[in-house]
Amino acid sequence: MATKKKPAKKPAKKIVKKPVKKAVKKAAKKAAPKAAKKAAPKKKRKLNPALMVPIQPDELLSVIVGSKPLPRSQMTKKLWAYIKKNDLQDKKVRTMIIADANLKPIFGGKKTVSMFEMTKLVNQHVS
């Protein structure tokens, strides 16, 4: 019978901890005064000129935002002011808008519309 050789045991590696170096680094960080950082000057964002072009709302939308041409940003502000004033956001799902008599024709006859779909539907009523 052939005898199987047992593999030779490898000598265990010695683990050397170096707590002294870590403690020295931490102490050095605490002792060193922090250099005063200068705030980088903030760059002003340029407004997209396409958003500032006045657009004319149609008759249905002019009931809510007015009949004068407005930039898209102002039109959106007025629309949201109307929604919040008349409490037209759904209480549980805040992204849903409940249509009242003035908004129903803009929303294509739908009773509720998500706020993301609302922008698509409102864009159909501007020129």
N, C-alpha and C positions, 0 to 999 in steps of 0.2 A: 504494500500500500504506500502510495506516495503521501508524504506529509506536506501539508500546506505551511508555507512560511507566513508568519505573522508580520504585518508591516511594522517597520521600525517606528517607534514613537518619536515625534518631533519634539524638540525641547520647547517648552512654553515660553512665549515672548514676555518680556518684562514690560509692564506698563508703567511708564514714568510720568507722573503728573507734574505739571509745572504751574502750580498756583502762584508762585512768586511773580512770574512775569505778568500774569493777568492782574494781580493786585497792584503791581507797579503801574500798569497802563491805566487802570481805573483811577488811581490816585493822581496820575499826571493829568488826566482829563479834567478831574474836579478842580485841581489846583490852577490849571492854566486859565487865564481870563479869556472869556469869549470875545472874539473880535466883533465889533459893531458892524452889522450887515447893513448896507445901504439898499434901500428899496429901489428896484429898477423902475424907471418911469413907465407908467402904463400907457400903452398905445390906445388912442381913441379909435373905436370902431367906426368905419364909414357906413353910413346908411345906404342901402340899396336904392338907387334912384327909381327903380321900377315900382317900389312900394310907395313912393311919394307922389306918383302921378295921380291926379284926381280922376276918379271914375264916376260915371253917372249911374245911380241906381234906377231901376224901373219903377213903375207905379206901385207894385206890390211891396217892394223893399223900402220905398220912400215913406211908407206909412210908419216904419220903425226908425229909420236912420235920417230921414229928412230928404228933401228933393234936390238939395244942392250937391254938386260933384264933390266927393271926398276922397282922400287917400285911403288905401285899403286898411291901413292901421287904424285910422279914425273910425272907419265903417265897422270894423271888428269891435272896437271899444264900445261904440254905441249899441251894437247888437247885444254884446254881453251885458251892458248896463240894463238894457231892456229885459233880458232873461233874468237877471238877478233881482231887478225891481219887482217883477211880476212873479217871482219864485217859481220859475219854470224848469229848474233842474230837478231830476228825480231824487228823492230823499235817500234811497238806498244805493242806487248806481248813479254816482254823480256825473258820469260821462254822458248820460242820456238827457236829452232836452225834450220836454213835453210841449207840444205845439198848442198854442191858443188860437183864437180866431184870426189874428193877424199873421201868425207864423205858418199856419196850416197851408195856405196857398204857396208860400215860399218853399215849404218842405214837400211839395208835390202831393198834398192830401194825407201825408202820414201823420199818425198821432204822436209817435216818438221817433227821435232821430239821434244818433250818436253825435257827439260834438265834432268828430272827424268827418262824418258824412255831411254835417251841417255846412262846413266850409265849401264842399263840392256843390251843394245845392244852392248856396248863396251866390256862388260865382256864375250861375246860370242867369241871375237876375241883375247883372251889371253889364255895362257896355263901355 
